Amino acid sequence: MQKGDFNTASEYFKKILSLKPDNPEAHYNIGIIFFQANQTEKVIEELKIALKLREDFALAHKSLAFALLQMNQIAEAILHFEKYVEITLVQNRFWKSSDQGTIKLSLNFTQEVGA
């Protein structure tokens, strides 16, 4: 497969979905392929499926927000941008300790920014 070969990529992800239809990453990637093809309605459809399967999928929220903006659905786009930011902030508060294999909670956000 060559870079930019969206048809082949689409076929791979459709094959994945035929084997595992509840794969949110495959729906997300098909949505991104539709985004590259300027098929915004299909983008929205695939990303909404991905988010039904995995509600905390930050990149799907962000991509859906951009697609909704293209369709002039501003209020819904803002909700997905907000969800993207919320998820990203929560995910960035945790990190894996490489030497102990444990999850540690970082300082809360107000302490991190010095408030």
N, C-alpha and C positions, 0 to 999 in steps of 0.2 A: 504494500500500500504506500502510495506517495503522499507527501505533504499536500493537504488541500483536497485529497480524494474523498469528498464527502459522501459520494454514492457508496463506495466500498465501506466506509466507516458506518454509514447508516445500516447497511446490510449486516455488519457484525453485531451492532447493537440490537437489531431486530431479531437476530438469531439468539442472542442472550435472552431477550424477552420471550421468545418462543419456549425456551427452556425454563426460565424463571421470570414470569410476568410481574412479580412483585419486587423487582430490582430497581430501586430509586435512582441509582447512578446511571443505569442504562436509559431510563426515561429522561434524566437530566441531559445526558449526552446527545440523545436524539433531538431534544429541544434546542440544544446549542447548534446542531447541524441545521435545523430549520431556521434558526436565527441567522446563520451564514447565508441561507437561501432566501432571506427576507420573507419568510412565511410566518408572520407574527401570530396569527391565530393558532397555528399548529405548535408554535413555541409555547404559548400560554397553556394550551391543552396538556402538553407533555410535562411542563414544569409543575402544573397543578397536580398531576398524577404523582410525580416524584415527591411532592410535599405531602400528599395524603399518605404516602408510604413511609415517609421520614420527615416528620414535622420540624426537626431541628437542622435541616439541610440548608446551611447558611448561603452557599453559592446559588442554590435554586431560588431562594428568596430574592437575592440580589438580581439574578438574571430575569426573574419574573417581573421584578419592579421595572427594569429597563424595557421589557417587552410591553408592559402595561402603559408605560409612558408613551411608547410609539403609537399605541391605540388611544391615546389621550384619556386614559382612565387614571387620572391623577390621584384621587383619594385612595384607591386600592394600591396603587404603586407606592404611595407613602407608607401604607401599612406594611408592605413587604420590605421596604428599605428599613423601617424601624425594627422589624423582626430580624433582619440581617444584622443590624448593629447590635441588638440585644444578644443574639446568639454568639456573635463574634466576641463581644466583651466577656461573656461568661466563659467561652472556650479559652480565651487568652488568660483567664485567671488561674488556670490549672496548668501544670506541666509535669512531665514524668521525670522522676529522679532516676537518672541513668545508672547510678551505682547501687541504689537500693530497690529499684523496681516498684516504688510506691508513688502514689499520687499525693501531691501536696497542694494546699490551698495558698495562693499568694496573698499578699496584703490586700485589704479591700481597696476599691478604686479611689476613694477619697484620700487614703494614705499614700497611694501610688503617685497621685498628682500633687501631693503636698497641701491639700486643703485642710 
